[in-house]
Amino acid sequence: PPPFTGVWMGDSKLCAIGVHCGNHITSHGLALNCCTDLTWFDHIVPCGLEGKGVTSLSHELGQHVAVNCVLEPFLHSFQEVFDCTLVSSEDPG
């Protein structure tokens, strides 16, 4: 929920989005919780946000959702939204 970044399901964060700038280099990324063991978050204040939780696709859908099931549709949607072509570092050439 605004003003917090990320993807939220109610008061629980499903996906964290981050940007780091330093030494004239910008890094960015995201962490989409697919089948994360959410009990680890009981020991910290996730993202420094008191009173907010963390969730996963598996928890929200009530079934196991593996990363390999999400990766291809996620990357396809990313290319559509950002009108780009993704190239794997594992691709030859």
NORRA-V324419 format. One record per pair of residues at least 24 apart in sequence whose ideal C-beta (glycine too) atoms are under 7 Angstrom apart, sorted by the first residue. I is the first residue (numbers start at 1). GAP is how many residues later the second one is. If there is no record, write none. Layout:
((I:GAP) (I:GAP))
//
This chain:
((4:45) (9:46) (9:51) (11:41) (11:42) (12:40) (12:41) (12:42) (12:43) (13:33) (13:34) (13:39) (13:41) (14:41) (16:31) (32:38) (33:24) (34:24) (34:31) (34:32) (34:33) (34:36) (35:29) (35:30) (35:31))
//
